[in-house]
Structures are given as C-alpha cells and as structure tokens.
C-alpha cells in the first residue's frame, strides 16, 4: 500500500465523520469520493468513508424530502 492510498482512506473517513457534525450534504459526498479513491489504491479504510458518507447522503436526502413535502 502506498502513502497516497492511506491518505485518501483517512481523508474519506475524516470527511465522513465531519459530515455527521456539520454539512452532511457537502462532506458526505466528499467522504464517498475520497473513500472510493482510497479503496482503488488498496486501502481498506476507504470503505468506512464510503459507508458513512453514503448513510449521510441518504439521511440528508430524506430530511430534505420531508422538509419540501411539508
């Protein structure tokens, strides 16, 4: 595993964690994107960013849908 793969895996995880605290619409997709790059570079830590970012995107979409329908 190279250092770039480790960096992108960590960036994906950190972005996803920040997304749970603030702006999931922005940091969720960043977590997914960095996670995918990390997984492509053979870093399994990227999966955490993909999963957490995906959950954030789903939750944000549901919240926006509920807010629009009211």
TORBADREN-452834 format. One record per residue (C-alpha): residue number from 0; residue in three letters; x, y, z. Coordinates in Angstrom, 2 decimals, decimal comma, padded with zeros to 5 digits. Layout:
TORBADREN-452834
NUM|ALA|X|Y|Z .
...
This chain:
TORBADREN-452834
0|UNK|000,00|000,00|000,00 .
1|UNK|001,37|003,39|-000,89 .
2|UNK|001,11|006,58|001,12 .
3|UNK|-001,45|008,10|-001,26 .
4|UNK|-003,84|005,23|-000,64 .
5|UNK|-003,51|005,66|003,10 .
6|UNK|-004,01|009,42|002,77 .
7|UNK|-007,19|009,08|000,71 .
8|UNK|-008,58|006,41|003,05 .
9|UNK|-008,02|008,66|006,06 .
10|UNK|-009,45|011,69|004,22 .
11|UNK|-012,57|009,68|003,38 .
12|UNK|-013,08|008,64|006,97 .
13|UNK|-012,40|012,11|008,39 .
14|UNK|-014,71|013,76|005,84 .
15|UNK|-017,49|011,35|006,73 .
16|UNK|-017,04|011,96|010,45 .
17|UNK|-017,07|015,73|009,95 .
18|UNK|-020,20|015,29|007,86 .
19|UNK|-022,03|013,83|010,84 .
20|UNK|-021,27|017,01|012,77 .
21|UNK|-021,76|019,71|010,12 .
22|UNK|-022,94|019,91|006,49 .
23|UNK|-023,62|016,26|005,61 .
24|UNK|-024,67|017,37|002,11 .
25|UNK|-021,13|018,60|001,48 .
26|UNK|-018,92|016,25|003,50 .
27|UNK|-020,90|013,05|002,80 .
28|UNK|-020,10|013,01|-000,92 .
29|UNK|-016,50|014,02|-000,15 .
30|UNK|-016,22|011,03|002,18 .
31|UNK|-017,58|008,73|-000,51 .
32|UNK|-015,30|010,17|-003,18 .
33|UNK|-012,13|010,00|-001,08 .
34|UNK|-013,15|006,55|000,15 .
35|UNK|-013,50|005,25|-003,41 .
36|UNK|-010,09|006,64|-004,34 .
37|UNK|-008,61|005,06|-001,20 .
38|UNK|-010,16|001,66|-001,96 .
39|UNK|-008,89|001,84|-005,54 .
40|UNK|-005,41|002,43|-004,12 .
41|UNK|-005,73|-000,74|-001,99 .
42|UNK|-006,61|000,90|001,36 .
43|UNK|-009,46|-000,83|003,17 .
44|UNK|-010,00|002,20|005,43 .
45|UNK|-011,71|003,85|002,47 .
46|UNK|-014,70|001,54|002,97 .
47|UNK|-015,52|003,34|006,21 .
48|UNK|-015,68|006,66|004,35 .
49|UNK|-017,86|005,14|001,64 .
50|UNK|-020,33|003,60|004,09 .
51|UNK|-020,56|006,57|006,47 .
52|UNK|-020,74|009,08|003,61 .
53|UNK|-023,48|007,03|001,95 .
54|UNK|-025,50|006,98|005,16 .
55|UNK|-025,12|010,75|005,46 .
56|UNK|-026,28|011,31|001,90 .
57|UNK|-029,30|009,08|002,46 .
58|UNK|-030,27|010,79|005,73 .
59|UNK|-029,81|014,27|004,23 .
60|UNK|-031,94|013,31|001,22 .
61|UNK|-034,74|012,04|003,48 .
62|UNK|-034,60|015,20|005,62 .
63|UNK|-034,75|017,45|002,57 .
64|UNK|-037,61|015,42|001,10 .
65|UNK|-039,60|015,71|004,33 .
66|UNK|-038,92|019,45|004,57 .
67|UNK|-040,09|020,02|001,00 .
68|UNK|-043,28|017,98|001,41 .
69|UNK|-044,42|019,93|004,45 .
